[in-house]
Amino acid sequence: MPPLRLPLRVLATLLLALAAAGACLALHTPLPWMIGPLLAVSLASIAGAPTASYTPLRNAGQWAIGMALGLYFTPQMVGLVAGLWWAIVLAIVWALGLGWLFAQGLQALHVKRMPHVPARSMRATTYFSGAIGGASEMTLLAERAGARTDLVAAAHSLRLVLVTVAIPFAMQWSGLHGLELHAAGPREVRWGGLALLVLATGVGGVAMRLAGRTNPWFIGPLLVSMGFAMAGQPLSAVPAWLSNAAQLVIAVSLGVRFSREFLHTAPRWLATVALGTLGMIVLCAGFAWLLAWGTGLHPATLILGTSPGGIAEMAITAKVLQLGVPVVTAFQVCRLVAVLLIVGPMYGRLYGAGKKPQ
């Protein structure tokens, strides 16, 4: 491969994403810096265009978003989130149960349609495809269990795109935005403070990477930035252009997961995942309304906190639409950690060695 080929593909993909973001800005769509690039790059990838993402850019995007979100965790907001521990626990239980039910549906619908897939492999495939967790982490766990990793990765990629597109549009059409009731952290960019914040959060990302933690370039900067905010020393706001650029490169990294072969990979499987995802969005919205009744928070905030989407995507939605960033981030982070710790052992208990696949 010529040395300039990949850089040129990355540059062309970024220019396509930038043009799509500009179009969405002109059309006043929600999350223009994420949804426009995500849809444009996904469609181009499926059409066979040579799209490409550069991993260090994606990591930098996660770093910037984690740094920006952490600044919302003022002492006042930390007190609010701490008082919601019981709701977070309920949300974790809900996510585990809903993911298992989705997996049961996938198993019932597809086990006879895919007789070429061994029974145990099929069970692992449906189980980890249904789990509400990170795509890369669920795919890795599925591989260890002998699943069809292509189907698992496709299921999570499609679910993430559908949630990332559907929920912000629904929020904008319903007029649910600008509902923050508490201070949203620093608003002034102080370049000296920003430089120190970038340095400190970068150290946090490196530490998480060396420790082998999941999403190190998001979680590490998030925790360090939270530490400054909770101590009453937020240092600086994050410039809007940096947050927008971060959204764009994260969207590109999601869009390039798709390929021309994607739609030919068990189309009925993908159709079932799409319908199931839409069903989960509706069910999670209903669950969020119940939590809102019990907590007194606005339902829109809890819809984002309990939705079957990714941490960065839902937290970005909350940030742009001003819908309770700390609450959404806390719900999503705690759920991801719990799912990563529980889903694997839960599969072993339910369908481990010596147990007949159901």
C-alpha positions in Angstrom: 0.0 0.0 0.0 1.5 3.4 -1.0 2.4 5.4 2.1 0.0 8.3 1.2 -3.0 6.1 0.5 -4.3 5.9 4.0 -3.7 9.6 4.8 -5.5 10.6 1.7 -8.5 8.4 2.5 -8.6 9.8 6.0 -8.5 13.4 4.6 -11.2 12.7 2.0 -13.4 11.1 4.7 -12.9 14.1 7.0 -13.8 16.5 4.2 -17.0 14.6 3.4 -17.9 14.7 7.1 -17.2 18.4 7.3 -19.4 19.0 4.3 -22.2 16.9 5.8 -21.9 18.9 9.1 -22.2 22.2 7.1 -25.3 20.9 5.4 -26.9 19.9 8.7 -26.0 23.3 10.2 -27.9 24.9 7.2 -30.9 22.6 7.8 -30.9 23.2 11.6 -30.8 19.5 12.4 -30.0 18.3 15.9 -26.3 17.5 16.7 -25.1 18.7 13.2 -21.5 17.9 14.0 -22.3 14.3 14.8 -25.4 13.2 12.9 -24.4 14.7 9.6 -20.9 13.2 9.5 -22.2 9.9 10.9 -24.9 9.5 8.2 -22.7 10.7 5.3 -19.8 8.5 6.2 -22.0 5.4 6.9 -23.8 5.8 3.5 -20.5 6.4 1.7 -18.9 3.3 3.3 -21.9 1.1 2.4 -21.7 2.4 -1.2 -18.1 1.2 -1.4 -16.3 4.5 -1.1 -12.7 4.1 0.4 -13.6 5.8 3.7 -11.1 5.6 6.6 -10.8 6.7 10.2 -7.5 7.5 12.0 -7.5 6.0 15.5 -5.4 8.7 17.1 -8.0 11.3 15.9 -10.8 9.3 17.4 -8.9 9.0 20.7 -8.3 12.8 20.6 -12.0 13.3 20.1 -12.9 11.1 23.0 -10.3 13.0 25.1 -11.9 16.3 24.3 -15.4 15.2 25.0 -14.4 13.5 28.3 -12.6 16.7 29.3 -15.6 18.9 28.5 -18.2 16.7 30.2 -16.2 16.4 33.4 -16.4 20.1 34.0 -20.2 19.8 34.6 -19.6 17.9 37.8 -19.6 20.8 40.2 -20.1 20.1 43.9 -23.8 20.9 43.6 -24.2 18.4 40.7 -22.2 15.7 42.4 -24.6 16.0 45.4 -27.5 15.6 43.1 -26.1 12.6 41.3 -25.0 10.9 44.6 -28.7 11.1 45.8 -29.7 9.2 42.6 -27.7 6.0 43.4 -30.9 3.9 43.8 -32.1 5.0 40.4 -28.8 4.2 38.8 -28.9 0.7 40.3 -32.4 0.3 38.9 -31.2 1.4 35.5 -28.4 -1.1 35.5 -30.8 -3.9 36.4 -33.2 -2.7 33.7 -30.4 -2.7 31.1 -29.3 -6.2 31.9 -32.9 -7.5 31.8 -33.8 -5.7 28.6 -30.6 -6.9 26.9 -31.3 -10.5 27.9 -34.9 -10.3 26.6 -33.7 -8.9 23.3 -31.2 -11.7 23.1 -34.0 -14.2 23.7 -36.0 -12.7 20.8 -33.0 -12.9 18.5 -32.5 -16.5 19.5 -36.1 -17.5 18.9 -36.3 -15.8 15.5 -33.0 -16.8 14.0 -31.9 -20.2 15.5 -33.8 -22.1 12.8 -32.9 -19.7 10.0 -29.2 -20.3 10.6 -28.8 -24.1 11.0 -25.2 -23.8 9.7 -24.3 -22.0 13.0 -23.6 -24.5 15.9 -26.1 -24.2 18.7 -23.6 -23.0 21.3 -22.1 -20.4 18.9 -25.6 -19.2 18.1 -26.5 -18.8 21.7 -23.4 -16.7 22.3 -24.1 -14.7 19.2 -27.6 -13.7 20.2 -26.7 -13.2 23.9 -23.8 -10.7 23.3 -25.7 -9.0 20.4 -28.6 -8.3 22.7 -26.4 -7.0 25.6 -26.6 -3.2 26.1 -22.8 -2.5 26.2 -19.9 -1.1 24.1 -19.6 -2.6 20.7 -15.9 -3.5 20.9 -16.2 -4.9 24.4 -19.2 -7.0 23.6 -17.6 -8.3 20.4 -14.5 -9.3 22.4 -16.5 -11.2 25.0 -18.5 -12.8 22.2 -15.3 -14.0 20.5 -14.1 -15.6 23.7 -17.5 -17.5 23.9 -17.2 -18.7 20.3 -19.9 -16.5 18.8 -20.2 -15.2 15.2 -18.4 -11.9 15.9 -19.4 -10.4 12.5 -23.1 -10.6 13.5 -22.4 -9.3 17.0 -20.4 -6.3 15.7 -23.0 -5.6 13.0 -25.8 -5.7 15.6 -24.1 -3.2 18.0 -23.0 -0.9 15.2 -26.5 -0.7 13.8 -28.0 -0.2 17.2 -25.6 2.6 18.0 -26.3 4.5 14.8 -30.1 4.2 15.1 -30.0 5.4 18.7 -27.6 8.3 17.9 -29.8 9.5 15.1 -33.4 8.7 16.4 -33.2 10.2 19.9 -31.7 13.6 19.1 -34.3 14.1 16.3 -37.1 13.1 18.7 -35.8 15.5 21.3 -35.6 18.4 18.9 -39.1 17.7 17.4 -40.6 17.5 20.8 -39.0 20.8 21.9 -37.1 19.1 24.8 -33.9 21.2 25.2 -32.5 23.9 27.4 -33.8 22.3 30.6 -30.7 22.6 32.7 -31.6 23.7 36.2 -28.1 24.0 37.6 -24.9 25.8 36.8 -23.2 24.1 33.8 -19.6 24.7 34.7 -17.2 27.3 33.4 -18.2 29.3 30.4 -15.0 31.3 29.8 -12.0 29.9 27.9 -8.8 30.7 29.7 -5.9 29.5 27.6 -3.5 29.0 30.4 -6.0 27.0 32.3 -7.0 25.1 29.2 -3.4 24.1 28.6 -3.1 22.8 32.1 -6.4 20.9 31.8 -5.3 19.3 28.5 -2.0 18.2 30.1 -3.7 16.8 33.2 -6.4 15.0 31.4 -3.9 13.6 28.9 -2.0 12.0 31.8 -5.3 10.5 33.0 -5.9 9.0 29.5 -2.4 7.5 29.4 -2.9 6.1 32.9 -6.2 4.4 32.0 -4.6 3.1 28.8 -1.7 1.6 30.7 -4.1 0.0 33.2 -6.0 -1.6 30.3 -9.3 0.0 31.1 -12.1 0.3 28.6 -12.6 3.6 26.8 -9.4 5.0 28.3 -9.3 8.2 26.3 -12.8 9.0 27.4 -12.9 7.8 31.0 -9.4 9.0 32.0 -9.9 12.6 30.9 -13.5 12.5 32.3 -12.3 11.5 35.8 -9.5 14.1 35.9 -11.7 16.9 34.7 -14.3 15.9 37.2 -11.7 16.1 39.9 -10.9 19.7 39.0 -14.6 20.6 38.9 -15.5 19.0 42.2 -12.6 20.8 43.8 -14.0 24.1 42.6 -11.1 24.6 40.2 -12.4 23.9 36.6 -9.5 25.9 35.1 -11.2 26.7 31.8 -14.2 26.0 29.6 -13.6 23.9 26.5 -13.9 25.9 23.2 -17.0 25.1 21.1 -14.9 24.5 18.0 -12.9 21.8 19.8 -16.1 20.1 21.0 -17.5 20.2 17.5 -14.3 18.8 16.0 -14.4 16.0 18.6 -18.0 15.1 17.6 -17.0 15.0 14.0 -14.1 12.6 14.4 -16.1 10.3 16.7 -18.9 10.2 14.1 -16.4 9.3 11.4 -15.0 6.4 13.5 -18.6 5.1 13.8 -19.4 5.5 10.2 -16.5 3.6 8.8 -17.6 0.5 10.6 -20.0 -0.1 7.8 -19.1 -1.5 4.4 -20.6 -2.6 1.1 -20.8 -6.2 2.5 -22.7 -4.9 5.6 -26.2 -5.1 4.1 -25.4 -8.5 2.7 -24.5 -9.9 6.1 -27.7 -11.7 7.1 -30.2 -9.0 6.1 -33.0 -10.6 8.2 -30.7 -10.4 11.2 -30.0 -6.7 10.6 -33.8 -6.0 10.1 -34.6 -7.8 13.4 -31.9 -5.8 15.2 -33.2 -2.5 13.7 -36.8 -3.3 14.8 -35.6 -4.5 18.2 -33.6 -1.4 18.7 -36.5 0.8 18.0 -38.6 -1.2 20.5 -35.9 -0.9 23.1 -35.8 2.9 22.6 -39.6 3.0 23.3 -39.3 0.7 26.3 -36.4 2.7 27.8 -38.4 5.9 27.3 -41.3 4.4 29.3 -38.8 3.3 32.0 -37.3 6.8 32.0 -40.8 8.3 32.6 -41.2 6.1 35.6 -37.8 7.1 37.0 -38.7 10.7 36.4 -41.8 10.3 38.5 -39.7 8.8 41.3 -36.8 11.2 41.2 -38.4 14.5 40.2 -36.0 14.9 37.3 -37.1 15.8 33.8 -38.0 12.7 31.7 -35.8 13.9 28.8 -32.6 13.7 31.0 -33.5 10.2 32.1 -34.4 9.1 28.5 -30.8 9.9 27.5 -29.4 8.3 30.7 -31.2 5.0 30.2 -31.2 4.8 26.4 -29.5 1.8 24.7 -26.8 4.1 23.2 -23.2 4.8 23.9 -21.7 7.0 26.6 -20.1 9.6 24.4 -23.0 9.8 22.0 -25.7 10.3 24.7 -23.6 12.6 26.8 -22.9 14.7 23.7 -26.6 14.9 23.0 -27.2 16.0 26.6 -24.5 18.7 26.3 -25.7 20.1 23.0 -29.4 20.1 24.0 -28.6 21.1 27.7 -30.4 18.1 29.2 -28.6 17.3 32.5 -25.1 16.3 31.4 -23.8 15.0 34.8 -26.9 12.8 35.3 -26.8 11.3 31.8 -23.0 10.7 32.1 -23.3 9.1 35.5 -26.1 6.8 34.4 -24.3 5.8 31.2 -20.8 5.3 32.8 -22.1 3.3 35.7 -24.2 1.1 33.4 -21.2 0.4 31.1 -19.0 -0.6 34.0 -21.6 -2.8 35.5 -22.5 -4.5 32.2 -18.8 -5.2 31.5 -18.4 -6.8 34.9 -21.6 -8.8 34.9 -22.5 -9.8 31.3 -19.6 -12.3 30.9 -20.1 -14.1 34.2 -23.9 -14.0 33.7 -23.4 -15.8 30.4 -21.3 -18.5 32.1 -24.0 -19.0 34.7 -26.8 -19.2 32.2 -25.2 -21.1 29.3 -21.7 -22.2 30.5 -19.9 -25.4 29.8 -22.0 -28.5 30.5 -25.3 -26.6 30.0 -27.4 -27.4 26.9 -28.1 -24.3 24.8 -31.7 -23.2 24.9 
